[in-house]
């Protein structure tokens, strides 16, 4: 289980670093919103089901990659190619792939919440809204709508405590999971350890699959963004990096940790090669 | 059968075929001027959340339910149009394979509604990706509905409460020999043609009705006859400044080679008192403007 999460999260990380490098070289002209630091969040839940409707917002590269989007098409889209995932319209902020049930965001913060609520209401399908701790301030009324109609919506708030550089406490005196709970949703406020995210998501999924009706879920995930709001500047703090944490947890036998670490290093090299194979032909590198 | 009953019937048939109607106060008896069928299934009462509600509608549309969304006062459109113009209108281009065909009814009044003013079809018409209509008769309404059901674009349908009781069709091209002026009537302003006062002048009017606003459609005959009059006036029930009436007037000038003027809501904040209200131009006001231009 953990190895699968790690494999996808590490793939997402390598991909994001390539995006940053391509942006730095001027090969990507459009603004980019990297998910460095949160790559493991979608990776932790992607294998639960492919039947979700998903409404991501910007900083969504890892969501697309984890839920099955063709990484070559994503790379082409970011590079602005007309044969990219969105024919050059989606860029970084509005990635979507209808075949996978992933619907583009229009760029207006928080707009994906009411649209997702409508989609869930229309179909009864389990639906994920990926939203930031600032964007969730936009559509609080929709948490009430989800609860009122007992819609199968899981709102995942990636809470890095920042709106660009403005801290949450500067913006508001309330906590999103407390507000959502007061409206009738099942909520939790957790640190971004992959298994915690996975267990809570799985619990929601299983209830919905059994036909249980309740007021939707909101998961506030305290996470770290190791990149600037927009652009290619990355500052990874290895003490907070859940990829580092995941790697250490993959070592099950500490008597043979060197051997096990070598295996993981090999896996990393293999994944890096996969990502290079996608990007290098597109950006003219050997 | 009048227009309100026609809308109710169209809605009922749509719901019976898997469609849905969403609105605030949707189940309040007669609240949306008797245009909502008296059934529970398929009629969804939305919360008083104008900004977000259009997002819910977008979600229904995205999932293929072809929602009808009734905005009970057109003035509320300024809050409701966000997801119409930013999401529904864009998603087909943005996300291959996705589309948001929603039938958004913006219900205008001809005054008496204070600061939320009257019709509101100009604002969404600025933006690409959606179509705008203003049907005032039963035939026109059915025609807009037919087009919608064959289309995957979102529709903004600008309605007038005053038209709901109409049973007869409004003539499209009403022309007279040796007419001096061509009037192109839009939205709620079209009802002025039913007022006898419109003929209380020595001027002779051709009267043309425009209900397909975006894409804009004139009849060939109206263009031909307008080019034979001294000038034209476009009369609308929305503000003219940077508005649809001004755009239509410009297009008419280019196509007829004759001067064209616009008349619509006065560009000032509306209030509730008689003096403060901002109303759709009356037949008298239309005649007044035509005479002032003709005899100046």
Interface residues (C-beta under 8 A of the other chain):
Chain A: X86 X87 X89 X90 X94 X96 X97 X98 X99 X103 X104 X106 X107 X108 X111 X113 X114 X115 X116 X117 X118 X119 X120 X121 X122 X123 X139 X141 X142 X144 X145 X148
Chain B: X20 X44 X47 X49 X51 X52 X53 X54 X55 X56 X57 X58 X59 X60 X61 X62 X63 X64 X65 X82 X83 X86 X87 X90 X91 X93 X94 X95 X96 X97 X98
